[in-house]
Amino acid sequence: MLRLLGSSRHSALPLVRERVQPVIRTVGQRSAALLLGSILIGVAVGLLVQADLGLAPYDVLSSGIERLLEISLGQAGWIVAAVLFVVSSLLGHRPSIWGIGYIVANGVAVDTTSWLLNEPGSITARLAFVVAGIVVMALGVNVVLYSGTTGGPFELLMLAGEDRGIQRTHTRYFLDVTVLVAGIVLGGAFGIATVVYAALMGLVLQVIRQFFIDYDTGRKLRLEVDPTSQVNQTAT
């Protein structure tokens, strides 16, 4: 859990992937799960935006670019991801259609949620938005992983680092710190919620990840008791 402290939504994906085993098989189901997870992540960012107490590291940079170029936060996120995809491609890891779809859905969900939600009026409501954003973010990350897809920019860069003998955790810290510092320099939305996010995300990811693990274990036990259920599920 300690190594997940401060993880952005992109850097958490490859780290949590090690223990979440996807069971989704068909392209349609994987697409639906990826879309659902991406939307949840976008909603989480939107909640943090409306709380106006700070964002996660990656989104601090996106908000700095948003302010600089006078575009939406979702569009700024696309620009950051596009630059990182170019870098990962130059290092030998090109983005897949899954990774591109994940980024596009994230951006649309962020802008839509930010437009639909109203800014809370009290500090208590703002803090509630922050906690809700963290929980929804962790859920979205796990759903994306459960789909067996992704290939986001940080994940590709971590793979490129592994090719060169650099541990994933080291690459992840470098990326998260770099985007956070760059975001602060650009005047991005750094605040108390950024610190709370860093402190709680690892714990919440672990709790929700355990839920998925327990679900998989229960599913396997049910299939052992009633093997015909797997045949029926396949047939449908």
C-alpha positions in Angstrom: 0.0 0.0 0.0 2.9 2.4 0.8 4.1 2.4 -2.7 0.7 3.6 -3.9 0.9 6.8 -1.8 0.4 9.8 -4.0 -0.5 7.7 -7.1 -2.3 9.5 -9.9 -5.0 7.6 -11.8 -2.5 6.7 -14.5 0.4 5.5 -12.3 -2.0 3.4 -10.1 -3.1 1.3 -13.0 0.1 -0.7 -13.6 0.8 -1.0 -9.9 -2.6 -2.4 -9.0 -2.7 -4.6 -12.1 -0.3 -7.0 -10.5 -3.0 -8.4 -8.2 -6.2 -7.8 -10.1 -6.8 -10.7 -12.5 -9.3 -9.9 -15.3 -12.0 -12.4 -16.0 -13.8 -10.6 -18.8 -13.3 -12.4 -22.1 -15.4 -10.9 -25.0 -14.5 -7.7 -26.8 -17.9 -6.2 -26.1 -17.6 -6.8 -22.3 -14.1 -5.5 -22.2 -15.2 -2.4 -24.1 -18.1 -1.8 -21.7 -16.0 -2.3 -18.6 -13.3 0.1 -20.0 -15.9 2.7 -20.8 -17.6 2.3 -17.3 -14.2 2.6 -15.5 -13.1 5.6 -17.6 -16.4 7.3 -16.9 -16.1 6.7 -13.2 -12.5 8.1 -13.2 -13.8 11.2 -15.1 -16.6 11.6 -12.6 -14.1 11.4 -9.7 -11.9 14.1 -11.3 -15.1 16.2 -11.8 -15.9 15.9 -8.1 -12.4 17.0 -7.1 -12.7 20.0 -9.5 -15.9 21.2 -8.0 -14.6 20.7 -4.4 -11.9 23.3 -5.4 -9.4 22.1 -2.8 -6.8 20.7 -5.1 -6.4 17.8 -7.6 -4.4 14.6 -8.0 -0.8 15.1 -9.4 -1.7 14.4 -13.1 -4.7 16.7 -12.9 -2.7 19.4 -11.3 -0.6 19.6 -14.5 -3.8 19.4 -16.7 -5.3 22.2 -14.7 -2.2 24.3 -15.2 -2.4 23.8 -19.0 -6.1 24.5 -18.9 -5.4 27.8 -17.3 -2.6 28.6 -19.6 -4.3 27.8 -22.9 -7.9 28.6 -21.7 -9.3 25.2 -22.7 -11.3 22.7 -20.7 -9.6 20.3 -18.2 -10.6 17.3 -20.3 -8.9 18.8 -23.3 -5.8 19.7 -21.3 -5.7 16.0 -20.2 -5.7 14.9 -23.8 -2.8 17.2 -24.6 -0.7 15.8 -21.7 -1.6 12.2 -22.6 -0.8 12.9 -26.3 2.7 14.2 -25.4 3.3 11.2 -23.1 2.1 8.8 -25.8 4.6 10.3 -28.3 7.4 9.9 -25.8 6.4 6.3 -25.1 6.2 5.6 -28.8 9.7 6.9 -29.3 10.8 4.6 -26.5 9.2 1.6 -28.3 5.7 1.3 -26.7 2.9 2.6 -28.9 -0.6 3.3 -27.5 -3.3 0.7 -28.3 -6.9 1.5 -29.2 -7.8 0.6 -25.6 -5.4 3.2 -24.2 -6.5 5.9 -26.6 -10.2 5.1 -25.8 -9.5 5.2 -22.1 -8.0 8.7 -22.4 -10.8 10.0 -24.6 -13.5 8.7 -22.3 -11.7 10.2 -19.3 -11.6 13.7 -20.8 -15.3 13.6 -21.9 -16.4 12.4 -18.5 -14.3 15.1 -16.7 -15.8 17.9 -18.7 -19.3 16.6 -18.5 -19.2 16.0 -14.8 -17.6 19.4 -14.1 -20.5 21.0 -16.2 -23.3 19.1 -14.5 -22.2 19.4 -10.9 -22.5 22.6 -8.8 -19.7 23.8 -6.6 -20.5 22.9 -2.9 -21.4 25.8 -0.7 -19.8 24.6 2.6 -16.4 23.3 3.6 -18.1 20.1 4.8 -19.7 19.5 1.4 -16.3 20.2 -0.3 -14.6 17.6 1.9 -17.4 15.2 1.1 -16.8 15.8 -2.6 -13.1 15.1 -2.1 -13.7 11.8 -0.2 -16.3 10.7 -2.8 -13.9 11.6 -5.6 -11.2 9.4 -4.1 -13.5 6.5 -3.6 -15.0 6.8 -7.1 -11.5 7.2 -8.6 -10.3 3.9 -6.9 -13.4 2.1 -8.1 -12.9 3.3 -11.6 -9.2 2.2 -11.7 -10.2 -1.2 -10.5 -13.0 -1.6 -13.1 -10.6 -0.6 -15.9 -8.1 -3.2 -14.6 -10.8 -5.8 -14.3 -11.6 -5.2 -18.0 -8.1 -6.5 -18.9 -7.5 -3.5 -21.1 -5.8 0.0 -20.8 -2.3 0.9 -21.8 -2.4 4.4 -20.5 0.6 6.8 -20.9 2.2 6.1 -17.6 1.8 2.4 -18.0 3.6 2.5 -21.4 6.4 4.7 -19.9 6.8 2.2 -17.0 7.2 -0.6 -19.5 9.7 1.4 -21.4 11.6 2.0 -18.2 11.5 -1.8 -17.5 13.1 -2.4 -20.9 16.0 -0.3 -19.7 16.3 -1.9 -16.3 14.4 0.7 -14.3 11.9 -0.5 -11.8 8.2 0.4 -12.3 8.0 2.0 -8.9 11.0 4.3 -9.6 9.5 5.3 -13.0 6.1 5.9 -11.3 7.6 8.2 -8.6 9.5 10.2 -11.2 6.4 10.6 -13.4 4.1 11.6 -10.6 6.6 14.1 -9.0 7.4 15.5 -12.5 3.8 16.2 -13.5 3.0 17.6 -10.0 6.0 20.0 -10.0 5.2 21.1 -13.6 1.6 21.6 -12.7 2.5 23.7 -9.7 4.9 25.8 -11.8 2.1 26.4 -14.3 -0.3 27.5 -11.6 -2.3 24.3 -11.5 -4.9 23.3 -8.8 -2.6 22.2 -5.9 -4.2 22.2 -2.5 -5.2 20.2 0.6 -7.1 17.7 -1.5 -3.9 16.8 -3.3 -2.4 15.9 0.1 -5.5 14.0 1.2 -5.6 12.2 -2.1 -1.9 11.1 -1.7 -2.6 9.9 1.9 -5.8 7.9 1.2 -5.6 6.6 -2.4 -3.4 3.6 -1.5 -5.7 2.5 1.2 -8.9 2.9 -0.8 -7.4 1.2 -3.8 -6.4 -1.8 -1.6 -9.9 -2.1 -0.1 -11.7 -2.0 -3.4 -9.1 -4.3 -5.0 -9.8 -6.8 -2.2 -13.5 -6.7 -3.0 -12.7 -7.7 -6.6 -10.4 -10.5 -5.4 -13.1 -11.7 -3.0 -15.6 -11.6 -5.9 -13.3 -13.7 -8.1 -12.7 -16.2 -5.3 -16.5 -16.6 -4.7 -17.1 -17.0 -8.4 -14.6 -19.8 -8.7 -16.1 -21.5 -5.7 -19.6 -21.2 -7.2 -18.3 -22.8 -10.5 -16.7 -25.7 -8.6 -20.0 -26.4 -6.8 -22.1 -26.0 -10.0 -19.9 -26.4 -13.1 -23.0 -26.2 -15.4 -23.3 -22.5 -14.5 -20.1 -21.7 -16.5 -21.6 -23.5 -19.5 -24.8 -21.6 -19.2 -22.9 -18.3 -18.9 -20.9 -19.1 -22.0 -24.0 -20.1 -23.9 -25.7 -16.8 -23.1 
